[in-house]
Each structure stands twice: as structure tokens, then as C-alpha cells.
Amino acid sequence: MKVTRVVIYPFDTSSLGGQVKAMADVELEKELLIKGFKVVTSRKGGVFVSYPSKKVQGGRYVDVVIPLSKELKDQIREEILMAYRERVE
């Protein structure tokens, strides 16, 4: 599968002490829309992509979207970060 569209929603929570910089939706091959990706600042100052997740018993979070190939995982991450950088610059 290939990423055919990424929509970035700037959502900077740093002024409130948060780490979320944006939300993102990803469309795969014009057939599947996945909502709820987050662009998050790391402790080292960079940004990374957090997959959509939900809170489960015990208070921990688990991903609800899991790419099964490294290639798709890398493509999703790269496309989201590229769209984020284009949007904020």
C-alpha cells in the first residue's frame, strides 16, 4: 500500500506543557483513511510520529493501527513528517 494523501492539523500544546505539535490523517491508496496520528516532540528536541492509540485497562496506551511491514511504517512516518514540515515552515 502507498500513502496517497496526508492532512496536517497544527495542534501545538507546548504552551500548556504538552508535547503534541500536530495531528495528522493519512490516506492509503485512496481506499483507507486513518485518523489520529500525532506529531510529537521528543526529549532531544526532534519530532516523531505517534500512531493512533487507545487507553486500556491499567492506564496504558496501545496502538490501534499497526503497519505489518517496515516499508509501510517508514513511508507513513516520512510522509507525515514531510507534510508537517511543509505546513509549519
C-alpha positions in Angstrom: 0.0 0.0 0.0 1.1 3.6 -0.6 0.3 6.8 1.1 -1.7 8.9 -1.3 -2.5 11.9 1.0 -1.6 13.4 4.4 -3.6 16.1 6.1 -1.8 18.0 8.9 -3.7 19.8 11.6 -1.4 22.1 13.6 -2.1 21.5 17.3 0.7 22.9 19.3 0.3 22.0 23.0 3.7 23.2 24.2 2.3 26.4 25.8 0.3 24.1 28.1 3.2 21.8 28.8 2.3 19.3 26.2 4.4 17.7 23.5 1.9 17.4 20.7 2.8 19.6 17.7 0.1 18.5 15.2 -2.4 15.8 14.4 -2.5 14.0 11.0 -4.8 12.0 8.9 -3.3 9.5 6.4 -5.0 8.1 3.3 -3.7 4.9 1.8 -4.3 4.3 -1.9 -7.4 6.4 -1.9 -9.1 3.5 -0.2 -8.5 3.8 3.5 -8.4 6.9 5.8 -6.6 6.6 9.1 -7.2 9.4 11.6 -5.4 10.3 14.8 -1.7 10.3 14.1 0.3 12.7 16.3 3.5 14.7 15.6 5.2 14.8 19.0 8.4 16.5 20.2 11.0 14.2 21.7 13.1 14.8 24.8 16.0 15.6 22.5 14.1 18.3 20.7 13.3 16.5 17.4 9.8 15.2 16.4 8.4 11.8 15.9 5.1 10.2 14.8 2.8 8.6 17.3 0.3 6.1 15.9 -3.4 6.3 16.9 -3.9 4.6 20.2 -6.5 4.0 22.9 -6.2 3.7 26.7 -6.7 0.2 28.1 -7.2 -1.3 31.5 -4.3 -0.4 33.8 -4.0 3.1 32.3 -1.5 2.2 29.5 -2.0 3.0 25.8 -1.9 0.6 22.9 -1.6 1.4 19.2 -4.8 0.7 17.2 -3.1 0.9 13.8 0.0 -1.3 13.3 1.7 -1.5 9.9 2.9 -5.0 9.2 5.8 -4.1 7.0 8.8 -1.9 7.8 8.4 -0.3 4.4 4.9 0.9 5.1 5.8 2.1 8.6 8.7 4.1 7.2 6.6 5.5 4.4 3.8 6.7 6.7 6.3 8.3 9.1 8.3 10.0 6.4 5.1 11.3 4.6 3.7 12.7 7.8 6.9 14.4 8.9 7.4 15.9 5.4 3.8 17.3 5.3 4.3 18.6 8.9 7.5 20.4 8.0 5.9 21.9 4.8 2.9 23.1 6.9 4.8 24.8 9.7 7.5 26.4 7.6 
